Amino acid sequence: MEAMKAILSNMPKRFVSAIMLNGLMMTLAYFFVWKLLKTRLRNKRIQLNERADFKQIKSEFKNAIFIFQNGAFLSSLVLYLNSLGYNKIYNNFADYNVFWAIANFFIIWVIDDAWFYWMHRLLHHKSIYGYVHVVHHRSIDVTPFSSMSFHVVEGFLLSSWIFPVSFMMPLYAPALGVFKIWGLLNNIKAHLGYELYPASFNEGWLRFLTSSTHHNMHHSKFKGNYGLHFRFWDKICGTEFRDYELTFDQVQERK
């Protein structure tokens, strides 16, 4: 009972923080890309037919509120476990060497991407999809608000890598914080609905990263392009749409 009180007492602050950060970033992305610069960016729109209406956005924002609550609970639980010494999250830079503190970001990046890919594949299983992941796929023409519009069970599954990883290896808290912001921006980018990367993006060494087009095709074509950060797992497992790079180039060539 005392443990639950400690966790719940920390939740309001975490919930407000999520609203201020995630909610603000989604709203700004929507305002600038979908409203202010809509005419200027019309040729960068991935799906030419705009189907996202106020009803969809309202539903997405409602779902996001539950996800913020879910995130507040999980982060409060992680902090509580840390206070008891059950995980290895640390704040003191001197506890480990400089290399490890910096490497933490990249290690978390790789782990999060792998976890997301395989959880995403699981969520598409026919025995689970209709109960959980279908909520996210109701947004076919995605908006920045789609980035946080999913079932609370999905929210827990996609974030739960933090528990086994923090139990097994030291995680530098500031690196986790930086990655959280990075992950938020990447998630909004994936659901932006517009391709803002340059035409040369898929020609250089950055081509191993996903673009907005990459995830947008997942929403419009459903089975394929499961990756979030990298194209690595889609390439290895043969789940990347064969016409992805062609579609990316077609968006870039519009006049």
Buried (B, 14 or more C-beta within 10 A) or exposed (E): EEEEEBBEEBBEEBBEBBBEBBBEBBEEBBEEBBEEBEEEBEEBBBBEEEEBEEEBBEBBBEBBBBBBBBBBBBBBBBBBBBEEEEBBBBEEEEEBEEEBBEBBBEBBBEBBBBBBBEBBBBBBEEEBBEEBBBBBBBBBBBBBBBBBBBBBBBBBBBBEBBBEBBEEEBBBBEBBEBBBEBBBEBBBBBBBBBBEBEEEBBEEEEBEBBBBBBBBBBBBBEEBBBBBBBBBBBEEEEBBBEEBBEBBBEBBEEE
